Structure formats: structure tokens, C-alpha cells
Amino acid sequence: MDPQLQALISLLDEPDQTSFSRIRDRIFAYGAQAVPMLESAWEQTFDATLQKRIEDIIHSIQFNQLYLELTNWAHFRSGNLLEGYLLFTRYQYPNMDTDEIRTQIQTIKRDTWLELNSNLTALEKVRVLNHIFFDINHFQLPSRQTTEPRYLFLNNLMDTRTGYAISVGILYTIIARSLDLPVQSILLPGERYVMAWTEEDDSNADRAIFYINPENRGHIFTRNEIASLLRRLKIPHSDEYYIPVSPKVIIGKLFELLSYLFSATGESERIPEIDHLRSALI
């Protein structure tokens, strides 16, 4: 308990806007340290105006902290796709239990590892992954077409076992990579996320042997089917559709999709915040 911080919070009902702005800025300077006391103050008041002021300050603190952590991830730890996905999810769920999510992922990893061995071919390893992921853990896409943002977020995916293809595919990739399997992210036109099983030889790490479709329970397909998709969509051939992309590109795509979904659900006022977070990835 910081007496000065507590005193500042007690002044948040200040009616003069100029004085309130100074108080708010001083509380904001405390950063994440102020959040528990602000949450406690929110619970102890029934004043709707005061509650809204407290909510706005908490959101500003958490948003600023998230931007800083995203910037740090993008510049120093962007190879860690799970960490990036957790940071993305924290925008909507700042108080989610990340340890519980990591524990659930570790359980799926362990169950998959128990079924793998070095004598299996690449296709057999994918069958094991698909069995644990889709048959045992029942990960799936929504049963109907929807624009609900919740299907993008990792905590919702772990709780409901339901998510958009990109969400399911990212989690599949995270688990495969944690088992040292050469699975990487591919982005296709039409916001399609698929996985590439690449050469295990580091010198050819970007060369895909085959592809895995999360929309169809891990169905395996070839480069020819990507070429056929491009022809069907009348999109000129480009090598970029066959080459794995970095976790930073994937997290950027998640923010891009989130902007679209908020716009589709009438929450366009949130788009500037999302654009600001995307800028942390540059």
C-alpha cells in the first residue's frame, strides 16, 4: 500500500476537469503498481462516473504496458509464437491466467510426445498430431459462419476448444514446434492460415515438403493445390504463398483480423487502439 497513491485515488471524484487530469496523470505514472488499488477502489464505490474514470485509467495503464511488452517481444523474442499469441490475447483479456493456459498446452504436448518416436515418418507424425489435437482434444472451427472476435483469442480457444482456422492453426504450430517438429506458418490469400512441414535440414528450413490444413482436421495437401487455389482466385503466382512467415507476421495478421471483426460487429472505435498495437511490431 502506497499512502500517496491511495490519497490520489481517493481524489478521483474531483469535479474540476483540469484538477482531475493532473490526478489521473500522476496515478498513471505509477503504472501496473496502481492497478490492484484502483480495482479495489472500483469495488468499493457505486458511483457510476467514478467507476468509469477508474476503468479508463486501468485500461490506459494496461494498454501502455501491453504496447511496451509487444515492442520488446517484436525486437528481442519474436521467435516465440506462444508469447506473441498470449500478448495479443491480453489486449482483450488483460487479467487472463497465462499459467493455466501454458499448463494446458504442456499437457497436450506431453500427450503427443508419448505417441511419437524417431521411427515414424513425417506423415505418421502428422497423423499422431492430428489424433491428439482433433480427436482427443476436439479442437474445431465454429459450427457456423460468424464474425465474433472471441474466436481469435487463445484463452477462449483453450476453454471452448473452438476457434477460427488461424487460431487453431497457430496453436497446432505452437505444439508442433515445442516438440521440435518442423512445422511453420503459411499465409494464403483469403486470410487462410495453413502449416508447412519443412525440411529438417537447417540449410533448407524454408522448403516445404507438404502442407497441413487446420480447417480440415489437419488434412495434408501439396504445393499443386495452392497453385490451383491461386488460379481459382485469379491471383498471379508468387513464391510468397509457399514460404513460411515469421511469428511477428502472424501476430500482425491477428491484429489485422481483429480490426476487421470489431468493424463488422460495430466496435470501430477500438480500431485506432489496435492499429497502435500493430505499430509495436514494426
C-alpha positions in Angstrom: 0.0 0.0 0.0 1.4 3.3 -1.1 -0.2 6.1 1.0 0.4 8.7 -1.7 -1.2 6.5 -4.4 -4.1 5.8 -2.1 -4.6 9.5 -1.5 -4.5 10.2 -5.2 -7.1 7.5 -5.9 -9.4 9.0 -3.2 -9.4 12.2 -5.2 -10.7 10.7 -8.4 -14.1 12.1 -7.8 -12.7 15.6 -8.3 -15.3 17.6 -10.2 -12.9 20.1 -11.8 -11.7 18.5 -15.1 -8.3 20.2 -15.0 -7.5 19.1 -11.5 -8.8 15.6 -12.3 -6.5 15.4 -15.3 -3.5 16.1 -13.1 -4.6 13.5 -10.6 -5.1 10.9 -13.3 -1.7 11.6 -14.9 0.0 11.1 -11.5 -1.8 7.8 -10.9 -0.9 6.7 -14.5 2.8 7.3 -13.7 2.6 4.5 -11.1 2.0 2.0 -14.0 0.9 -1.5 -13.2 1.6 -1.0 -9.5 -1.6 1.2 -9.3 -4.0 -1.4 -10.9 -4.8 -3.5 -7.7 -5.6 -0.4 -5.7 -7.7 1.0 -8.5 -9.6 -2.2 -8.8 -10.2 -2.2 -5.1 -11.5 1.4 -5.2 -13.8 0.4 -8.1 -15.4 -2.4 -6.0 -15.9 0.0 -3.1 -18.0 2.6 -4.9 -21.4 2.7 -6.5 -20.8 6.0 -8.3 -21.0 5.2 -12.0 -19.0 8.2 -13.0 -16.2 7.4 -10.6 -16.2 3.7 -11.8 -15.9 4.9 -15.4 -13.0 7.1 -14.5 -11.3 4.2 -12.7 -12.0 1.8 -15.6 -10.4 4.3 -18.1 -7.3 4.7 -16.0 -6.8 0.9 -15.6 -7.3 0.4 -19.3 -4.8 3.1 -20.2 -2.2 1.6 -17.8 -2.7 -2.0 -19.1 -2.7 -0.8 -22.7 0.5 1.1 -22.3 2.1 -1.9 -20.6 1.0 -4.2 -23.4 2.4 -1.9 -26.0 5.8 -1.9 -24.3 5.8 -5.7 -23.9 4.8 -6.1 -27.6 7.6 -3.9 -28.6 10.0 -5.8 -26.5 8.8 -9.1 -27.9 9.0 -7.9 -31.5 12.6 -6.8 -31.1 14.1 -9.4 -28.9 11.8 -12.5 -28.6 9.8 -12.6 -31.7 10.7 -16.3 -32.4 8.4 -17.3 -29.5 5.0 -17.6 -31.2 3.2 -18.6 -27.9 4.4 -15.5 -26.1 3.2 -13.3 -29.0 -0.2 -15.0 -29.1 -0.5 -14.5 -25.3 0.3 -10.8 -25.7 -2.3 -10.5 -28.5 -4.9 -12.1 -26.3 -4.1 -9.8 -23.4 -5.5 -6.9 -25.3 -9.0 -8.3 -24.8 -8.4 -10.2 -21.6 -5.7 -8.4 -19.6 -6.3 -10.5 -16.5 -6.3 -13.9 -18.0 -4.5 -16.8 -16.3 -1.5 -17.3 -18.6 0.0 -20.0 -16.3 -3.2 -22.1 -16.7 -3.0 -21.7 -20.5 0.6 -22.8 -20.5 -0.2 -25.8 -18.3 -3.0 -26.9 -20.7 -0.6 -26.6 -23.7 2.1 -28.5 -21.8 -0.4 -31.3 -21.2 -1.3 -31.6 -24.9 2.5 -31.5 -25.8 3.1 -34.3 -23.3 0.3 -36.5 -24.6 1.6 -36.0 -28.2 5.2 -36.7 -27.2 4.2 -40.0 -25.6 2.8 -41.2 -29.0 5.8 -40.0 -31.1 9.0 -41.9 -31.8 12.0 -41.4 -34.1 11.0 -44.3 -36.3 7.8 -42.6 -37.5 7.8 -40.9 -40.9 6.8 -37.3 -41.3 3.3 -38.3 -42.4 2.9 -40.6 -39.5 4.0 -37.9 -37.1 1.3 -35.6 -38.5 -1.3 -38.3 -38.0 -0.3 -38.5 -34.3 -0.5 -34.7 -34.0 -3.9 -34.7 -35.7 -5.2 -37.6 -33.5 -4.2 -35.8 -30.2 -5.2 -32.4 -31.4 -8.5 -33.0 -33.2 -9.7 -36.4 -31.9 -8.6 -36.4 -28.3 -8.8 -32.6 -27.5 -11.6 -31.9 -30.0 -10.3 -28.6 -31.4 -12.6 -27.3 -34.1 -13.9 -24.4 -36.1 -17.2 -22.6 -35.2 -20.2 -24.6 -36.3 -21.5 -21.6 -38.3 -20.2 -18.5 -40.1 -19.5 -15.8 -37.6 -17.6 -12.5 -37.1 -17.3 -12.9 -33.3 -13.9 -11.6 -32.1 -13.7 -14.1 -29.3 -12.8 -17.0 -31.7 -9.5 -15.3 -32.3 -8.2 -15.4 -28.7 -6.1 -18.1 -27.2 -7.8 -18.3 -23.8 -11.2 -18.8 -25.5 -9.7 -21.4 -27.8 -8.4 -23.4 -24.8 -11.7 -23.0 -22.8 -14.1 -23.9 -25.6 -11.8 -25.9 -28.0 -13.3 -23.7 -30.8 -11.7 -21.0 -32.8 -11.1 -19.6 -36.3 -8.8 -21.6 -38.6 -5.9 -19.2 -37.9 -6.4 -19.6 -34.1 -6.5 -23.4 -34.3 -3.6 -23.4 -36.8 -1.4 -21.2 -34.6 -1.9 -23.4 -31.5 -1.2 -26.5 -33.7 2.0 -24.9 -34.8 3.0 -23.9 -31.2 2.6 -27.5 -30.0 4.4 -29.0 -33.0 7.3 -26.5 -32.6 7.5 -27.3 -28.9 8.1 -30.9 -29.9 10.9 -29.9 -32.4 8.8 -30.8 -35.3 9.5 -28.7 -38.5 6.1 -27.1 -38.7 5.9 -23.5 -39.8 3.2 -20.9 -40.6 2.0 -20.1 -44.1 -0.5 -17.3 -45.1 -2.6 -17.8 -48.2 -4.9 -15.4 -49.9 -8.4 -15.0 -48.4 -7.0 -14.9 -44.8 -6.2 -18.7 -45.0 -3.7 -20.0 -42.4 -2.0 -23.3 -43.1 1.1 -25.1 -41.9 4.1 -26.2 -43.8 6.1 -29.3 -42.9 9.6 -28.2 -43.9 12.9 -29.9 -44.4 14.5 -30.7 -41.1 17.9 -29.8 -42.5 18.6 -26.2 -41.4 20.0 -25.3 -44.8 16.6 -25.9 -46.4 14.4 -24.9 -43.4 12.0 -22.9 -45.6 11.5 -25.7 -48.2 8.0 -27.3 -47.6 7.6 -31.0 -48.1 3.8 -30.8 -47.7 1.2 -28.6 -46.1 -1.4 -29.1 -43.3 -4.8 -27.6 -43.3 -6.3 -26.7 -39.9 -9.7 -26.1 -41.5 -10.0 -29.8 -42.3 -8.7 -31.5 -39.2 -5.1 -31.5 -40.3 -5.7 -32.7 -43.9 -2.4 -32.9 -45.8 -2.1 -31.3 -49.2 0.6 -30.3 -51.8 2.0 -27.3 -53.5 -0.2 -28.1 -56.5 -3.3 -27.4 -54.5 -2.0 -24.0 -53.5 -1.3 -23.3 -57.2 -4.9 -24.4 -58.0 -6.3 -22.1 -55.3 -4.4 -19.1 -56.8 -5.7 -19.9 -60.3 -9.2 -20.2 -59.0 -8.9 -16.8 -57.2 -7.2 -15.3 -60.3 -4.2 -14.3 -58.2 -0.8 -14.1 -60.0 1.6 -16.8 -59.0 4.1 -15.7 -56.3 6.6 -17.6 -54.3 5.5 -15.7 -51.1 2.5 -18.1 -50.8 4.7 -21.1 -50.4 7.3 -19.7 -48.0 6.9 -19.8 -44.2 6.3 -16.4 -42.4 7.7 -15.3 -39.1 5.7 -15.2 -35.8 5.8 -11.4 -36.0 3.9 -11.5 -39.3 1.3 -13.9 -37.8 0.7 -11.7 -34.8 0.4 -8.7 -37.1 -2.2 -10.7 -39.1 -4.2 -11.4 -35.9 -4.4 -7.7 -35.1 -5.5 -7.0 -38.7 -8.2 -9.6 -38.4 -9.3 -8.2 -35.1 -9.7 -4.8 -36.6 -11.9 -6.3 -39.3 -14.0 -8.2 -36.8 -14.5 -5.2 -34.5 -15.6 -3.2 -37.5 -18.0 -5.9 -38.5 -19.6 -6.0 -35.0 -20.0 -2.3 -34.7 -17.0 -1.6 -32.5 -15.0 0.6 -34.9 -13.9 2.9 -32.1 -11.4 0.2 -31.0 -9.6 0.1 -34.3 -7.2 3.1 -33.5 -6.0 1.2 -30.4 -5.4 -2.0 -32.4 -3.5 0.0 -35.1 -1.3 1.5 -32.4 -0.5 -2.0 -31.0 0.3 -3.2 -34.5 2.8 -0.4 -34.8 4.7 -2.0 -31.9 5.6 -4.9 -34.3 7.4 -2.8 -36.8 
